[in-house]
C-alpha cells in the first residue's frame, strides 16, 4: 500500500550510535519491503546513512535538495533521482507530493521544522498521510511532552487533534505505517 516514505532526519550523525543504527536498519527494511525513500538529498549524517542503506539493499531513492545545500550537505549523486530546486519551499512541496507517509528520525532544527509542518497540515485536514515519530533512545520525548502540554493547556482544540504514531523500535515503523494507511484509506502519491 505504501510506495514511498519521506524520511526527515539529521544531516549530522548525532552523538548516540543508536541513531545511525536506526537509520541503517530503516533503510534496509524499506528496501526489502520495496518502499522507496524520499529525502533531503544529502550524503552526510543520518540522511546519508539512511539513503546508502536503501541503495545498498537494492532500494529506490529520490533526493530533493536546494542549490545552496549541494555543497553543504554533499548531494547524494548515487540516488536514482536527484531533484535540484531553488529553495526550501520547493524542496518540501516535492517531498510531500512524492510521499505516501512521513517518518521523523532524530535530527536538528530542520528536521523538527519539517515534522511540525506535517503535523500541522494533518491537524488542519490538508492530508491524511501517516506521520510516524521514531523515538530512538527517547530522542523525541521532549517534543511529545510539549505536544501533551499544549493539549493540556487548551491550545489543541477538540476536532483539531494532532495525529501521529510513535515507535521506539525501527522494526515497528513499516507495519505501523501500513496499518494506519489502510485504516485511513491513504491514496498513493504520484
VEXDO-663150 format. One record per residue (C-alpha): residue in one letter; x, y, z. Coordinates in steps of 0.25 Angstrom, whole numbers, plus 5000, padded with zeros to 4 digits. Each point is the difference from the previous one (the first is absolute). Layout:
BEGIN
+------+------+-------+------+
: rest : east : north :   up :
+------+------+-------+------+
:    A :    X :     Y :    Z :
...
+------+------+-------+------+
# end
This chain:
BEGIN
+------+------+-------+------+
: rest : east : north :   up :
+------+------+-------+------+
:    X : 5000 :  5000 : 5000 :
:    X : 5011 :  5010 : 5003 :
:    X : 5010 :  5002 : 4989 :
:    X : 5008 :  5012 : 5004 :
:    X : 5003 :  5005 : 5014 :
:    X : 5006 :  5014 : 5003 :
:    X : 5010 :  4999 : 5011 :
:    X : 5005 :  5012 : 5007 :
:    X : 5013 :  4999 : 5008 :
:    X : 5013 :  5007 : 5003 :
:    X : 5011 :  5004 : 4991 :
:    X : 5009 :  4997 : 5012 :
:    X : 5001 :  4986 : 5006 :
:    X : 4997 :  5004 : 5014 :
:    X : 5008 :  4995 : 5012 :
:    X : 4992 :  4987 : 5003 :
:    X : 5004 :  4988 : 4991 :
:    X : 4986 :  4996 : 5001 :
:    X : 4995 :  5011 : 4991 :
:    X : 5009 :  4995 : 4989 :
:    X : 4997 :  4986 : 5002 :
:    X : 4985 :  5003 : 4999 :
:    X : 5002 :  5008 : 4987 :
:    X : 5008 :  4988 : 4994 :
:    X : 4989 :  4990 : 5005 :
:    X : 4989 :  5008 : 4995 :
:    X : 5007 :  5001 : 4986 :
:    X : 5001 :  4985 : 4999 :
:    X : 4986 :  4998 : 5005 :
:    X : 4995 :  5010 : 4989 :
:    X : 5008 :  4993 : 4989 :
:    X : 4996 :  4986 : 5004 :
:    X : 4985 :  5005 : 5000 :
:    X : 5001 :  5007 : 4987 :
:    X : 4997 :  5013 : 5006 :
:    X : 5007 :  5012 : 4994 :
:    X : 5007 :  5011 : 5007 :
:    X : 4998 :  5014 : 4998 :
:    X : 5009 :  5009 : 5008 :
:    X : 5008 :  5013 : 5000 :
:    X : 5011 :  4995 : 4991 :
:    X : 5012 :  5002 : 5008 :
:    X : 5011 :  4990 : 5002 :
:    X : 5004 :  5004 : 5014 :
:    X : 4996 :  4995 : 5014 :
:    X : 4987 :  4992 : 5002 :
:    X : 4995 :  5004 : 4986 :
:    X : 5012 :  4994 : 4993 :
:    X : 5000 :  4987 : 5009 :
:    X : 4985 :  4998 : 4997 :
:    X : 5001 :  5003 : 4985 :
:    X : 5012 :  4991 : 4999 :
:    X : 4994 :  4989 : 5007 :
:    X : 4988 :  5000 : 4991 :
:    X : 5009 :  5000 : 4988 :
:    X : 5009 :  4989 : 5005 :
:    X : 4988 :  4991 : 5002 :
:    X : 4994 :  5003 : 4986 :
:    X : 4990 :  5010 : 5003 :
:    X : 4996 :  5013 : 4993 :
:    X : 5004 :  5014 : 5005 :
:    X : 4995 :  5014 : 4996 :
:    X : 5008 :  5011 : 5005 :
:    X : 4995 :  5015 : 5000 :
:    X : 5010 :  5010 : 5003 :
:    X : 5001 :  5015 : 4998 :
:    X : 5011 :  5006 : 4992 :
:    X : 5006 :  5007 : 5012 :
:    X : 5001 :  4987 : 5008 :
:    X : 5007 :  4992 : 4989 :
:    X : 5014 :  5002 : 5006 :
:    X : 4996 :  5002 : 5015 :
:    X : 4992 :  4987 : 5001 :
:    X : 5008 :  4993 : 4988 :
:    X : 4989 :  4996 : 4991 :
:    X : 4999 :  4985 : 4998 :
:    X : 5002 :  4998 : 4985 :
:    X : 4998 :  4985 : 5001 :
:    X : 4985 :  5002 : 5002 :
:    X : 4992 :  4994 : 4989 :
:    X : 4994 :  5014 : 4999 :
:    X : 5006 :  5013 : 5006 :
:    X : 4991 :  5012 : 4998 :
:    X : 5007 :  5014 : 5002 :
:    X : 4991 :  5011 : 5004 :
:    X : 5001 :  5015 : 5002 :
:    X : 4995 :  5001 : 5015 :
:    X : 4995 :  4992 : 5012 :
:    X : 4986 :  5002 : 4997 :
:    X : 5001 :  4993 : 4987 :
:    X : 5008 :  4989 : 5006 :
:    X : 4989 :  4998 : 5011 :
:    X : 4989 :  5000 : 4990 :
:    X : 5007 :  4990 : 4991 :
:    X : 5003 :  4991 : 5012 :
:    X : 4985 :  5001 : 5004 :
:    X : 4995 :  4997 : 4986 :
:    X : 5009 :  4988 : 4998 :
:    X : 4997 :  4993 : 5014 :
:    X : 4989 :  4991 : 5005 :
:    X : 5004 :  5002 : 5014 :
:    X : 5010 :  5007 : 5009 :
:    X : 5011 :  4995 : 5010 :
:    X : 5008 :  5009 : 5009 :
:    X : 5013 :  4994 : 5005 :
:    X : 5009 :  5008 : 5010 :
:    X : 5005 :  5014 : 4994 :
:    X : 5002 :  5014 : 5002 :
:    X : 4991 :  5013 : 4998 :
:    X : 4998 :  4997 : 4985 :
:    X : 4994 :  4986 : 5004 :
:    X : 4992 :  5006 : 5011 :
:    X : 4994 :  5011 : 4990 :
:    X : 4997 :  4989 : 4989 :
:    X : 4993 :  4991 : 5010 :
:    X : 4992 :  5011 : 5007 :
:    X : 4995 :  5005 : 4986 :
:    X : 4995 :  4986 : 4997 :
:    X : 4993 :  4999 : 5014 :
:    X : 4994 :  5014 : 4997 :
:    X : 4995 :  4996 : 4986 :
:    X : 4993 :  4987 : 5005 :
:    X : 4994 :  5008 : 5012 :
:    X : 4994 :  5010 : 4991 :
:    X : 4995 :  4988 : 4991 :
:    X : 5009 :  5004 : 4988 :
:    X : 5004 :  4985 : 4999 :
:    X : 4998 :  4986 : 5007 :
:    X : 5013 :  4994 : 4997 :
:    X : 5006 :  4993 : 5012 :
:    X : 5011 :  5007 : 5008 :
:    X : 5009 :  4992 : 5009 :
:    X : 5010 :  5005 : 5010 :
:    X : 5011 :  4990 : 5002 :
:    X : 5003 :  5003 : 5015 :
:    X : 5014 :  4993 : 4999 :
:    X : 5006 :  5000 : 5014 :
:    X : 4990 :  5010 : 5005 :
:    X : 5005 :  5011 : 4991 :
:    X : 4986 :  5006 : 4997 :
:    X : 4994 :  4999 : 5014 :
:    X : 5002 :  5015 : 5003 :
:    X : 4991 :  5003 : 4987 :
:    X : 4990 :  4989 : 5004 :
:    X : 4999 :  5006 : 5014 :
:    X : 4999 :  5014 : 4994 :
:    X : 4988 :  4996 : 4991 :
:    X : 4993 :  4993 : 5012 :
:    X : 5003 :  5014 : 5008 :
:    X : 4993 :  5008 : 4988 :
:    X : 4988 :  4990 : 5001 :
:    X : 4999 :  5001 : 5015 :
:    X : 5001 :  5015 : 5000 :
:    X : 4989 :  5001 : 4989 :
:    X : 5008 :  5004 : 4988 :
:    X : 4996 :  4988 : 4992 :
:    X : 4984 :  5001 : 4999 :
:    X : 4991 :  4988 : 4998 :
:    X : 4999 :  4997 : 4986 :
:    X : 5014 :  5005 : 4997 :
:    X : 5008 :  4988 : 5007 :
:    X : 5014 :  4998 : 4995 :
:    X : 5000 :  4986 : 4994 :
:    X : 5013 :  4992 : 5000 :
:    X : 5006 :  4987 : 5003 :
:    X : 5012 :  4997 : 5009 :
:    X : 5009 :  4989 : 4999 :
:    X : 5012 :  4997 : 5009 :
:    X : 5005 :  4988 : 4991 :
:    X : 5004 :  5001 : 4986 :
:    X : 4994 :  4987 : 4997 :
:    X : 4986 :  5005 : 5003 :
:    X : 5001 :  5012 : 4991 :
:    X : 4995 :  4994 : 4987 :
:    X : 4989 :  4991 : 5006 :
:    X : 4994 :  5012 : 5008 :
:    X : 5000 :  5009 : 4987 :
:    X : 4994 :  4989 : 4992 :
:    X : 4989 :  4998 : 5010 :
:    X : 4997 :  5015 : 5001 :
:    X : 5000 :  5002 : 4985 :
:    X : 4990 :  4988 : 4999 :
:    X : 4991 :  5006 : 5011 :
:    X : 4999 :  5014 : 4994 :
:    X : 5000 :  4995 : 4985 :
:    X : 5012 :  5008 : 4996 :
:    X : 5002 :  5002 : 4985 :
:    X : 5014 :  4998 : 4994 :
:    X : 5008 :  5012 : 4996 :
:    X : 5004 :  5002 : 4986 :
+------+------+-------+------+
# end
